[in-house]
């Protein structure tokens, strides 16, 4: 039980803060509204598109873990929001809020006393709770790195 608790604590830290990178919250903090939807030359996405992609993907993983009836979005078109001319404060705040809420829902799954990290879900093809935790962390970290590069290119990251 102690090993399980240690593993869960490490996973929670990885999901919330990361170990070798900025957290999602740090990466998206104080992005000027006029830069959220901007695609720098040569890049096919904006900070908004990356944040929304993180939200959609994380939501999909959480819902998959919770229900055999969940139907994932179509890849790739329904995982990416597409270009926007601008992003309202309301839409931006909603995405940030949803990323945190879905991450918290997933962490609650991990922290359930009866949580089984290793047994594959009956409705999947080998996925288990540990794999999905690592998938969320890996996927989010990858796109956090892209957000930070975009912020540097746009002159809003020091």
Rosetta constraint file for C-alpha pairs under 8 A:
AtomPair CA 1 CA 5 HARMONIC 6.22 0.50
AtomPair CA 2 CA 6 HARMONIC 6.15 0.50
AtomPair CA 3 CA 7 HARMONIC 6.13 0.50
AtomPair CA 4 CA 8 HARMONIC 6.11 0.50
AtomPair CA 5 CA 9 HARMONIC 6.07 0.50
AtomPair CA 6 CA 10 HARMONIC 6.24 0.50
AtomPair CA 7 CA 11 HARMONIC 6.16 0.50
AtomPair CA 8 CA 12 HARMONIC 6.08 0.50
AtomPair CA 8 CA 110 HARMONIC 6.61 0.50
AtomPair CA 8 CA 111 HARMONIC 6.96 0.50
AtomPair CA 9 CA 13 HARMONIC 6.21 0.50
AtomPair CA 10 CA 14 HARMONIC 6.12 0.50
AtomPair CA 11 CA 15 HARMONIC 6.08 0.50
AtomPair CA 11 CA 133 HARMONIC 6.97 0.50
AtomPair CA 11 CA 134 HARMONIC 7.68 0.50
AtomPair CA 12 CA 16 HARMONIC 6.04 0.50
AtomPair CA 12 CA 107 HARMONIC 6.40 0.50
AtomPair CA 13 CA 17 HARMONIC 5.51 0.50
AtomPair CA 13 CA 18 HARMONIC 6.33 0.50
AtomPair CA 13 CA 19 HARMONIC 7.76 0.50
AtomPair CA 14 CA 18 HARMONIC 4.17 0.50
AtomPair CA 14 CA 19 HARMONIC 6.13 0.50
AtomPair CA 14 CA 137 HARMONIC 6.50 0.50
AtomPair CA 15 CA 103 HARMONIC 7.47 0.50
AtomPair CA 15 CA 133 HARMONIC 7.65 0.50
AtomPair CA 15 CA 136 HARMONIC 7.38 0.50
AtomPair CA 15 CA 137 HARMONIC 5.32 0.50
AtomPair CA 16 CA 23 HARMONIC 6.63 0.50
AtomPair CA 16 CA 24 HARMONIC 7.82 0.50
AtomPair CA 16 CA 103 HARMONIC 7.90 0.50
AtomPair CA 17 CA 21 HARMONIC 7.97 0.50
AtomPair CA 17 CA 22 HARMONIC 6.93 0.50
AtomPair CA 17 CA 23 HARMONIC 4.71 0.50
AtomPair CA 17 CA 24 HARMONIC 7.61 0.50
AtomPair CA 18 CA 22 HARMONIC 6.57 0.50
AtomPair CA 18 CA 23 HARMONIC 5.88 0.50
AtomPair CA 18 CA 137 HARMONIC 7.82 0.50
AtomPair CA 18 CA 141 HARMONIC 7.60 0.50
AtomPair CA 21 CA 141 HARMONIC 7.27 0.50
AtomPair CA 21 CA 145 HARMONIC 7.82 0.50
AtomPair CA 22 CA 26 HARMONIC 5.98 0.50
AtomPair CA 22 CA 27 HARMONIC 6.19 0.50
AtomPair CA 22 CA 144 HARMONIC 7.38 0.50
AtomPair CA 23 CA 27 HARMONIC 6.16 0.50
AtomPair CA 23 CA 144 HARMONIC 7.56 0.50
AtomPair CA 24 CA 28 HARMONIC 6.29 0.50
AtomPair CA 24 CA 140 HARMONIC 7.62 0.50
AtomPair CA 24 CA 141 HARMONIC 7.94 0.50
AtomPair CA 24 CA 144 HARMONIC 6.21 0.50
AtomPair CA 25 CA 29 HARMONIC 5.85 0.50
AtomPair CA 25 CA 96 HARMONIC 7.88 0.50
AtomPair CA 27 CA 144 HARMONIC 6.39 0.50
AtomPair CA 27 CA 147 HARMONIC 6.66 0.50
AtomPair CA 27 CA 148 HARMONIC 6.24 0.50
AtomPair CA 28 CA 147 HARMONIC 7.65 0.50
AtomPair CA 31 CA 35 HARMONIC 6.87 0.50
AtomPair CA 31 CA 36 HARMONIC 6.56 0.50
AtomPair CA 31 CA 156 HARMONIC 7.00 0.50
AtomPair CA 32 CA 36 HARMONIC 6.62 0.50
AtomPair CA 32 CA 156 HARMONIC 7.79 0.50
AtomPair CA 33 CA 86 HARMONIC 7.74 0.50
AtomPair CA 33 CA 87 HARMONIC 6.94 0.50
AtomPair CA 33 CA 88 HARMONIC 7.42 0.50
AtomPair CA 33 CA 89 HARMONIC 7.15 0.50
AtomPair CA 34 CA 38 HARMONIC 7.47 0.50
AtomPair CA 34 CA 86 HARMONIC 6.90 0.50
AtomPair CA 35 CA 47 HARMONIC 7.83 0.50
AtomPair CA 35 CA 154 HARMONIC 7.27 0.50
AtomPair CA 36 CA 46 HARMONIC 6.55 0.50
AtomPair CA 36 CA 47 HARMONIC 5.33 0.50
AtomPair CA 36 CA 48 HARMONIC 5.19 0.50
AtomPair CA 36 CA 86 HARMONIC 7.04 0.50
AtomPair CA 36 CA 87 HARMONIC 6.46 0.50
AtomPair CA 37 CA 46 HARMONIC 5.25 0.50
AtomPair CA 37 CA 47 HARMONIC 6.35 0.50
AtomPair CA 37 CA 48 HARMONIC 5.44 0.50
AtomPair CA 37 CA 49 HARMONIC 7.36 0.50
AtomPair CA 37 CA 83 HARMONIC 7.11 0.50
AtomPair CA 37 CA 84 HARMONIC 5.77 0.50
AtomPair CA 37 CA 85 HARMONIC 6.10 0.50
AtomPair CA 37 CA 86 HARMONIC 5.26 0.50
AtomPair CA 37 CA 87 HARMONIC 6.18 0.50
AtomPair CA 38 CA 46 HARMONIC 5.41 0.50
AtomPair CA 38 CA 47 HARMONIC 7.39 0.50
AtomPair CA 38 CA 85 HARMONIC 7.62 0.50
AtomPair CA 38 CA 86 HARMONIC 7.87 0.50
AtomPair CA 39 CA 43 HARMONIC 6.13 0.50
AtomPair CA 39 CA 44 HARMONIC 6.66 0.50
AtomPair CA 39 CA 45 HARMONIC 5.56 0.50
AtomPair CA 39 CA 46 HARMONIC 4.70 0.50
AtomPair CA 39 CA 47 HARMONIC 7.91 0.50
AtomPair CA 40 CA 46 HARMONIC 7.57 0.50
AtomPair CA 40 CA 150 HARMONIC 7.36 0.50
AtomPair CA 40 CA 153 HARMONIC 7.15 0.50
AtomPair CA 40 CA 154 HARMONIC 7.25 0.50
AtomPair CA 45 CA 49 HARMONIC 5.84 0.50
AtomPair CA 45 CA 50 HARMONIC 6.83 0.50
AtomPair CA 45 CA 82 HARMONIC 7.88 0.50
AtomPair CA 45 CA 83 HARMONIC 7.21 0.50
AtomPair CA 46 CA 50 HARMONIC 6.32 0.50
AtomPair CA 46 CA 83 HARMONIC 7.54 0.50
AtomPair CA 46 CA 150 HARMONIC 7.38 0.50
AtomPair CA 47 CA 51 HARMONIC 6.15 0.50
AtomPair CA 47 CA 147 HARMONIC 5.62 0.50
AtomPair CA 47 CA 150 HARMONIC 6.77 0.50
AtomPair CA 47 CA 151 HARMONIC 7.77 0.50
AtomPair CA 48 CA 52 HARMONIC 6.03 0.50
AtomPair CA 48 CA 87 HARMONIC 7.37 0.50
AtomPair CA 48 CA 92 HARMONIC 7.57 0.50
AtomPair CA 49 CA 53 HARMONIC 5.95 0.50
AtomPair CA 49 CA 80 HARMONIC 6.60 0.50
AtomPair CA 49 CA 81 HARMONIC 5.91 0.50
AtomPair CA 49 CA 82 HARMONIC 6.59 0.50
AtomPair CA 49 CA 83 HARMONIC 7.08 0.50
AtomPair CA 50 CA 54 HARMONIC 6.14 0.50
AtomPair CA 50 CA 80 HARMONIC 7.95 0.50
AtomPair CA 50 CA 143 HARMONIC 6.46 0.50
AtomPair CA 50 CA 146 HARMONIC 7.84 0.50
AtomPair CA 50 CA 147 HARMONIC 6.89 0.50
AtomPair CA 51 CA 55 HARMONIC 6.26 0.50
AtomPair CA 51 CA 95 HARMONIC 7.12 0.50
AtomPair CA 51 CA 96 HARMONIC 7.66 0.50
AtomPair CA 52 CA 56 HARMONIC 6.17 0.50
AtomPair CA 52 CA 80 HARMONIC 7.14 0.50
AtomPair CA 52 CA 81 HARMONIC 6.67 0.50
AtomPair CA 52 CA 95 HARMONIC 6.30 0.50
AtomPair CA 53 CA 57 HARMONIC 6.04 0.50
AtomPair CA 53 CA 79 HARMONIC 5.73 0.50
AtomPair CA 53 CA 80 HARMONIC 5.28 0.50
AtomPair CA 53 CA 81 HARMONIC 6.98 0.50
AtomPair CA 54 CA 58 HARMONIC 5.95 0.50
AtomPair CA 54 CA 99 HARMONIC 7.42 0.50
AtomPair CA 54 CA 139 HARMONIC 7.68 0.50
AtomPair CA 54 CA 140 HARMONIC 6.13 0.50
AtomPair CA 54 CA 143 HARMONIC 7.32 0.50
AtomPair CA 55 CA 59 HARMONIC 5.99 0.50
AtomPair CA 55 CA 95 HARMONIC 6.64 0.50
AtomPair CA 55 CA 98 HARMONIC 6.74 0.50
AtomPair CA 55 CA 99 HARMONIC 5.09 0.50
AtomPair CA 56 CA 60 HARMONIC 6.13 0.50
AtomPair CA 56 CA 79 HARMONIC 5.96 0.50
AtomPair CA 56 CA 80 HARMONIC 7.91 0.50
AtomPair CA 57 CA 61 HARMONIC 6.31 0.50
AtomPair CA 57 CA 79 HARMONIC 6.55 0.50
AtomPair CA 58 CA 62 HARMONIC 6.20 0.50
AtomPair CA 58 CA 99 HARMONIC 7.33 0.50
AtomPair CA 58 CA 102 HARMONIC 6.95 0.50
AtomPair CA 58 CA 103 HARMONIC 7.34 0.50
AtomPair CA 58 CA 136 HARMONIC 6.18 0.50
AtomPair CA 59 CA 63 HARMONIC 6.08 0.50
AtomPair CA 59 CA 99 HARMONIC 7.77 0.50
AtomPair CA 59 CA 102 HARMONIC 5.99 0.50
AtomPair CA 60 CA 64 HARMONIC 6.04 0.50
AtomPair CA 60 CA 72 HARMONIC 6.02 0.50
AtomPair CA 60 CA 73 HARMONIC 7.57 0.50
AtomPair CA 61 CA 65 HARMONIC 6.27 0.50
AtomPair CA 61 CA 132 HARMONIC 6.87 0.50
AtomPair CA 61 CA 136 HARMONIC 7.49 0.50
AtomPair CA 62 CA 66 HARMONIC 6.32 0.50
AtomPair CA 62 CA 102 HARMONIC 6.91 0.50
AtomPair CA 62 CA 105 HARMONIC 7.40 0.50
AtomPair CA 62 CA 106 HARMONIC 5.85 0.50
AtomPair CA 63 CA 67 HARMONIC 6.03 0.50
AtomPair CA 63 CA 70 HARMONIC 6.16 0.50
AtomPair CA 64 CA 68 HARMONIC 6.58 0.50
AtomPair CA 64 CA 70 HARMONIC 5.65 0.50
AtomPair CA 64 CA 71 HARMONIC 7.75 0.50
AtomPair CA 64 CA 72 HARMONIC 7.65 0.50
AtomPair CA 65 CA 121 HARMONIC 7.67 0.50
AtomPair CA 65 CA 129 HARMONIC 7.21 0.50
AtomPair CA 65 CA 132 HARMONIC 7.94 0.50
AtomPair CA 68 CA 122 HARMONIC 7.97 0.50
AtomPair CA 68 CA 123 HARMONIC 5.32 0.50
AtomPair CA 68 CA 124 HARMONIC 7.95 0.50
AtomPair CA 73 CA 78 HARMONIC 5.37 0.50
AtomPair CA 73 CA 79 HARMONIC 6.60 0.50
AtomPair CA 74 CA 78 HARMONIC 5.24 0.50
AtomPair CA 74 CA 79 HARMONIC 7.17 0.50
AtomPair CA 75 CA 79 HARMONIC 6.25 0.50
AtomPair CA 76 CA 80 HARMONIC 6.72 0.50
AtomPair CA 77 CA 81 HARMONIC 7.75 0.50
AtomPair CA 87 CA 91 HARMONIC 6.37 0.50
AtomPair CA 87 CA 92 HARMONIC 6.42 0.50
AtomPair CA 88 CA 92 HARMONIC 6.16 0.50
AtomPair CA 89 CA 93 HARMONIC 5.96 0.50
AtomPair CA 90 CA 94 HARMONIC 6.08 0.50
AtomPair CA 91 CA 95 HARMONIC 6.30 0.50
AtomPair CA 92 CA 96 HARMONIC 6.41 0.50
AtomPair CA 93 CA 97 HARMONIC 6.00 0.50
AtomPair CA 94 CA 98 HARMONIC 6.01 0.50
AtomPair CA 95 CA 99 HARMONIC 6.18 0.50
AtomPair CA 96 CA 100 HARMONIC 6.45 0.50
AtomPair CA 97 CA 101 HARMONIC 6.14 0.50
AtomPair CA 98 CA 102 HARMONIC 5.94 0.50
AtomPair CA 99 CA 103 HARMONIC 6.06 0.50
AtomPair CA 100 CA 104 HARMONIC 6.05 0.50
AtomPair CA 101 CA 105 HARMONIC 6.18 0.50
AtomPair CA 102 CA 106 HARMONIC 6.23 0.50
AtomPair CA 103 CA 107 HARMONIC 6.16 0.50
AtomPair CA 104 CA 108 HARMONIC 6.10 0.50
AtomPair CA 105 CA 109 HARMONIC 6.48 0.50
AtomPair CA 106 CA 110 HARMONIC 6.46 0.50
AtomPair CA 106 CA 133 HARMONIC 7.96 0.50
AtomPair CA 107 CA 111 HARMONIC 6.15 0.50
AtomPair CA 108 CA 112 HARMONIC 6.24 0.50
AtomPair CA 109 CA 115 HARMONIC 6.74 0.50
AtomPair CA 110 CA 115 HARMONIC 5.94 0.50
AtomPair CA 110 CA 117 HARMONIC 7.60 0.50
AtomPair CA 110 CA 129 HARMONIC 7.37 0.50
AtomPair CA 111 CA 115 HARMONIC 6.76 0.50
AtomPair CA 116 CA 129 HARMONIC 7.00 0.50
AtomPair CA 117 CA 128 HARMONIC 6.24 0.50
AtomPair CA 117 CA 129 HARMONIC 4.75 0.50
AtomPair CA 117 CA 130 HARMONIC 4.87 0.50
AtomPair CA 118 CA 128 HARMONIC 5.63 0.50
AtomPair CA 118 CA 129 HARMONIC 6.56 0.50
AtomPair CA 118 CA 130 HARMONIC 6.28 0.50
AtomPair CA 119 CA 128 HARMONIC 5.74 0.50
AtomPair CA 119 CA 129 HARMONIC 7.77 0.50
AtomPair CA 120 CA 124 HARMONIC 7.17 0.50
AtomPair CA 120 CA 125 HARMONIC 7.60 0.50
AtomPair CA 120 CA 126 HARMONIC 5.07 0.50
AtomPair CA 120 CA 127 HARMONIC 5.16 0.50
AtomPair CA 120 CA 128 HARMONIC 4.34 0.50
AtomPair CA 120 CA 129 HARMONIC 7.65 0.50
AtomPair CA 121 CA 125 HARMONIC 7.63 0.50
AtomPair CA 121 CA 126 HARMONIC 6.83 0.50
AtomPair CA 121 CA 127 HARMONIC 6.02 0.50
AtomPair CA 121 CA 128 HARMONIC 5.64 0.50
AtomPair CA 121 CA 129 HARMONIC 7.98 0.50
AtomPair CA 127 CA 131 HARMONIC 6.15 0.50
AtomPair CA 127 CA 132 HARMONIC 6.86 0.50
AtomPair CA 128 CA 132 HARMONIC 6.28 0.50
AtomPair CA 129 CA 133 HARMONIC 6.16 0.50
AtomPair CA 130 CA 134 HARMONIC 6.29 0.50
AtomPair CA 131 CA 135 HARMONIC 6.02 0.50
AtomPair CA 132 CA 136 HARMONIC 6.13 0.50
AtomPair CA 133 CA 137 HARMONIC 6.27 0.50
AtomPair CA 134 CA 138 HARMONIC 5.88 0.50
AtomPair CA 135 CA 139 HARMONIC 5.85 0.50
AtomPair CA 136 CA 140 HARMONIC 5.91 0.50
AtomPair CA 137 CA 141 HARMONIC 5.97 0.50
AtomPair CA 138 CA 142 HARMONIC 6.19 0.50
AtomPair CA 139 CA 143 HARMONIC 6.51 0.50
AtomPair CA 140 CA 144 HARMONIC 6.01 0.50
AtomPair CA 141 CA 145 HARMONIC 6.29 0.50
AtomPair CA 142 CA 146 HARMONIC 6.73 0.50
AtomPair CA 143 CA 147 HARMONIC 6.17 0.50
AtomPair CA 144 CA 148 HARMONIC 6.23 0.50
AtomPair CA 145 CA 149 HARMONIC 6.31 0.50
AtomPair CA 146 CA 150 HARMONIC 6.18 0.50
AtomPair CA 147 CA 151 HARMONIC 6.11 0.50
AtomPair CA 148 CA 152 HARMONIC 6.19 0.50
AtomPair CA 148 CA 157 HARMONIC 7.10 0.50
AtomPair CA 149 CA 153 HARMONIC 6.19 0.50
AtomPair CA 150 CA 154 HARMONIC 6.03 0.50
AtomPair CA 151 CA 155 HARMONIC 5.99 0.50
AtomPair CA 151 CA 156 HARMONIC 5.07 0.50
AtomPair CA 151 CA 157 HARMONIC 5.24 0.50
AtomPair CA 152 CA 156 HARMONIC 5.94 0.50
AtomPair CA 152 CA 157 HARMONIC 5.11 0.50
AtomPair CA 152 CA 158 HARMONIC 7.30 0.50
